[in-house]
Amino acid sequence: MARPFHLGWFLQGSSVQAWGEPWTGAIGRDWMVPELFCDMARALERACFDYILIEDSSYVGESYGGSREIYLRNGLSVPRQDPSVIATLMAAQTKRIGIVPTLSTFAYPPYLLARLVATLDQISSGRIGWNMVTGSSDVAAMNYGLPGMPEHDLRYDMADEYMAAVNGLWDSWEPGAIQADTESGMLVDHTKVHPAPFEGRWYKTRGPLNSGPCPQGRPVIAQAGGSPRGRQFASLHADTIVASVKGTAAMRAYREDVRARAAAQGRDPDSIKVLFLVNPILGDTREEAELRKRQKLARAEAHVPRLLAHFGKTTNIDFSKYDLDTPVDQLDLHTNGHQQSLDDFKRVAGKRSLRQAMMAYRGIPGSVDLLGTPDEVAGQMAEAMEEVGGDGFLMSLPDVSRRAVAEIADGLVPALQARGLTRRAYGHAQFRDNLLEF
Ligand SMILES: Cc1cc2nc3c(=O)[nH]c(=O)nc-3n(C[C@H](O)[C@H](O)[C@H](O)COP(=O)(O)O)c2cc1C
């Protein structure tokens, strides 16, 4: 029997993800009270997912044509709610699933972040992760009074320092510090709570943390940086990595690279779970799934500028200035934003035109194509994992609706479980223990 793999959901923010798509009810009116995402958390917990990651950015896109119109008109990552609030609601409605809000280091002083995440870990009984991002947009930086984002590799140097500061704060409470001894009257043993003085080039803090400790010791750290410097960072700090690369050969190479970097930095490579973004297209029959794929592609083709605007938001590139029929290899594309995503796009593009390249890259997003009945897709996922070596998948459906969630949680997952590919029950109470279970 194959080794089981992990499942997560990469939720593209607490935002109206499926505006204009079928089966979305009154999403344009209901989104402020995020019942959809709370229902989703419960459904994915029934399906024994490891975690839901709530992606985030804290600005309204404006890179496409220097205008906010395409983003606002079509709900592209806006309106977008604060992920720590949504994580709190999700945690309150669940018992086992891991919840991973994205919090950006440029926006939170280390103490504020360490305290917020420790509080979330406490109220969820040890089920919180932190998607550790540095931010990549100058517009976001300006929202916080900064002139712009530091240069790409420098951001990771700063992030290494940031990790040292927050790890010190989380470690400021030794295990056993909380005595809660009614006989002696001692709540906390003060000899087990220490300051965490930190003074680096960019960050400074003192400690100890007044929230008390994380039940997990430290939260689960998720990371998505894919450039060489990003991978170096992730392989040192992350418990789980969000990987966005196309094709099983690139997936395998990515995972092996991260594992080798982890080992070289003295970590057990098995303590990092690399999960790959996928977007399965399911049907009751293969024909129905193929029909749905054609429908999705036709919708994407009608909205290539939207796909480009979305991609331009994370790469800070104004794609509106290029003719859609220009071959991508004739464009001079660079970014101080998501470098690995841009490299992957160029690799997928080859000699294709901008329109064709975007369709190939994001028409149906995902690391591998998954299409068919639940049982067929389960088989395709098993095959991909066999070729890649591990460790699992992150659903990244761009059109989150209750129907889309049910298809995965109540359609695909039982087929995976029937093949012994994913868990039928959580083995542990805390997030990291479940993540490291296999
Ligand atoms: C799949 C994926 C998801 C990401 N999610 C976020 C996010 O939610 N918020 C954010 O600020 N950055 C996010 N990032 C950006 C990364 O954390 C990183 O800053 C960016 O990829 C640039 O790093 P790189 O050039 O090393 O890839 C994401 C990147 C990828 C590839």
The ligand as an SDF file (V2000), in Angstrom:
LIG
                    3D

 31 33  0  0  0  0  0  0  0  0999 V2000
    2.0970   29.8370   -3.9630 C   0  0  0  0  0  0  0  0  0  0  0  0
    2.5770   31.0590   -3.3060 C   0  0  0  0  0  0  0  0  0  0  0  0
    1.8130   31.6480   -2.3060 C   0  0  0  0  0  0  0  0  0  0  0  0
    2.2080   32.8230   -1.6860 C   0  0  0  0  0  0  0  0  0  0  0  0
    1.4100   33.4090   -0.7460 N   0  0  0  0  0  0  0  0  0  0  0  0
    1.7480   34.6430   -0.2920 C   0  0  0  0  0  0  0  0  0  0  0  0
    0.8820   35.3800    0.5420 C   0  0  0  0  0  0  0  0  0  0  0  0
   -0.1780   34.9220    0.9260 O   0  0  0  0  0  0  0  0  0  0  0  0
    1.2370   36.6240    0.9170 N   0  0  0  0  0  0  0  0  0  0  0  0
    2.4090   37.1800    0.5330 C   0  0  0  0  0  0  0  0  0  0  0  0
    2.7000   38.3260    0.9090 O   0  0  0  0  0  0  0  0  0  0  0  0
    3.2630   36.4910   -0.2350 N   0  0  0  0  0  0  0  0  0  0  0  0
    2.9510   35.2560   -0.6530 C   0  0  0  0  0  0  0  0  0  0  0  0
    3.8090   34.5770   -1.4530 N   0  0  0  0  0  0  0  0  0  0  0  0
    5.0900   35.1830   -1.7310 C   0  0  0  0  0  0  0  0  0  0  0  0
    6.2520   34.4730   -1.1220 C   0  0  0  0  0  0  0  0  0  0  0  0
    6.1660   34.4090    0.2740 O   0  0  0  0  0  0  0  0  0  0  0  0
    7.5070   35.1970   -1.5390 C   0  0  0  0  0  0  0  0  0  0  0  0
    7.5610   36.4880   -0.9750 O   0  0  0  0  0  0  0  0  0  0  0  0
    7.5290   35.3730   -3.0170 C   0  0  0  0  0  0  0  0  0  0  0  0
    7.2390   34.1350   -3.6430 O   0  0  0  0  0  0  0  0  0  0  0  0
    8.8630   35.8690   -3.4900 C   0  0  0  0  0  0  0  0  0  0  0  0
    9.7870   34.9420   -3.1240 O   0  0  0  0  0  0  0  0  0  0  0  0
   10.5860   34.1050   -4.1780 P   0  0  0  0  0  0  0  0  0  0  0  0
   11.0610   35.0950   -5.1840 O   0  0  0  0  0  0  0  0  0  0  0  0
   11.6440   33.5130   -3.3020 O   0  0  0  0  0  0  0  0  0  0  0  0
    9.6490   33.0950   -4.7540 O   0  0  0  0  0  0  0  0  0  0  0  0
    3.4190   33.4080   -2.0740 C   0  0  0  0  0  0  0  0  0  0  0  0
    4.1990   32.8110   -3.0630 C   0  0  0  0  0  0  0  0  0  0  0  0
    3.7940   31.6550   -3.6920 C   0  0  0  0  0  0  0  0  0  0  0  0
    4.6410   31.0640   -4.7640 C   0  0  0  0  0  0  0  0  0  0  0  0
  1  2  1  0
  2  3  1  0
  2 30  2  0
  3  4  2  0
  4  5  1  0
  4 28  1  0
  5  6  2  0
  6  7  1  0
  6 13  1  0
  7  8  2  0
  7  9  1  0
  9 10  1  0
 10 11  2  0
 10 12  1  0
 12 13  2  0
 13 14  1  0
 14 15  1  0
 14 28  1  0
 15 16  1  0
 16 17  1  0
 16 18  1  0
 18 19  1  0
 18 20  1  0
 20 21  1  0
 20 22  1  0
 22 23  1  0
 23 24  1  0
 24 25  2  0
 24 26  1  0
 24 27  1  0
 28 29  2  0
 29 30  1  0
 30 31  1  0
M  END
$$$$
